[in-house]
Amino acid sequence: MEKWQKKYKAKICSPDEAIQKIKSAKRISFGHICSESSVLTEALIRNKKLFKKLEIDHLLSIGKCEYAKEENSEYFHHNALFIGPKTREAANSSYGDYTPIFFYETAKIFGKDGDLSPDAMLLQVSTPDEHGYCSYGLSCDHTKSATESAKIVVAQINKFVPRTLGNCFIHIDDIDYIILEDTPIPEIPAPVVGELEEKIGANCASLINDGDTLQLGIGAIPFAVLNFLKDKKDLGIHSEMISDGIVDLIQAGVITNKKKNFNPNKVIATFLLGTKKLYDYANNNPAIELHPVDYVNNPMIIAQNNNMISINSAIQVDLMGQVNAEYINTKQFSGPGGQVDFVRGATMSNGGKSIIALPSTTADEKISRIVFTFEEGVPVTTSRNDVDYIITEYGIAHLKGKTLRERAKLLIEIAHPKFREELRKRAIEKFEIL
């Protein structure tokens, strides 16, 4: 029996016992997205009276997020570094907070000397191998950094967590308390792709060449792009996340990673978000590696991939080319995530392109998403200096190197037809467009 195995049993406890062990904590964090242990967060809620304004710093959660509810604000204070549907109200209220930050910087801010280094980290990991190493499995991103810097690490060991490879492991010796429960991993089905998304996806795919390396964001539009890549050859992946659609293209022989000049023959990502199909495929698969977000999303690392293509979505684009991807109706809606990380990395790449793709209007077609200018208070996610390609269902506007007048003309051409006249009228006043 190895040394770690002797210590293993002594660390096993119940979820409620584990929460008792962190009752003196002032700041905690959770594993990101699917690495969050619902078993532990539910135990945290059950034992909430142990805490007084416990700070919970976290990014995207797909759990219940009861700690972010107003009724629990006496016990918990949630600080979101990226906002999801169940934390949006808290982040825009007096009982919660939002911290703006680029995704690649989160590893540093949660790290040993970071401003948000946690007193305790709660997460779920894979079962240990014969040497005592567990895989973070579902998210490496800032999860690894936060775990390594935490004073107390509480981990649910779950047989359903895939054993993903790469720089993505923690040893049993570095876990303080262990919960043994096997709970199914949350699954995020593929988004519905309609006719509008197909048009946008086709426009995006027209800019992708054989041998390019891709980053695809979250949502129906990036997923739609995948549907138009089936005739491409030897594509590669270097992306903050991968989904089920990547698996389909690997199995179809479209994604081979053979032409990648950097990390060849490997899919490089920092977290997984999909269904059991993806998790099973990534399990012990040497062709897929997860690495920390300060590696995967670092623009200087991204740029080492030749012909890097980044595809992300937005809420609005103004006629100067400024992008808002995080703010709606005077409220913080999400966050920059990795958009700017990959926009800048792709721009620095030899042969790279960055694409921002969005529908020309809101779903009811009442509001144009190509706007003359942003309303007061709306933050700029991607600056006009960084922007490259903007795509809607009506076409492609290549803005890099274009004047403000040229940009306005190009963006009006890809706006919804019923808004073009008003946009043109305002542009004439501002830019003296004929």
Salt bridges, closest charged atoms under 4 A:
ASP16 OD2 - ARG46 NH2 3.13
GLU36 OE1 - HIS58 NE2 3.36
GLU42 OE2 - LYS64 NZ 3.79
GLU55 OE2 - ARG27 NE 3.33
ASP57 OD2 - ARG27 NE 3.19
ASP97 OD2 - HIS77 NE2 2.60
ASP119 OD1 - LYS151 NZ 2.99
ASP129 OD2 - ARG163 NH2 2.57
GLU130 OE2 - HIS131 NE2 3.67
ASP141 OD2 - HIS32 ND1 2.94
ASP141 OD1 - HIS142 ND1 3.45
GLU148 OE2 - LYS144 NZ 2.69
ASP173 OD2 - HIS171 ND1 3.61
GLU195 OE2 - LYS199 NZ 3.83
ASP248 OD1 - LYS277 NZ 2.29
ASP280 OD2 - LYS276 NZ 2.63
GLU289 OE2 - LYS266 NZ 3.41
GLU289 OE1 - HIS291 NE2 2.81
GLU365 OE1 - HIS416 NE2 3.87
ASP386 OD2 - ARG344 NH2 3.03
ASP388 OD1 - HIS398 NE2 2.92
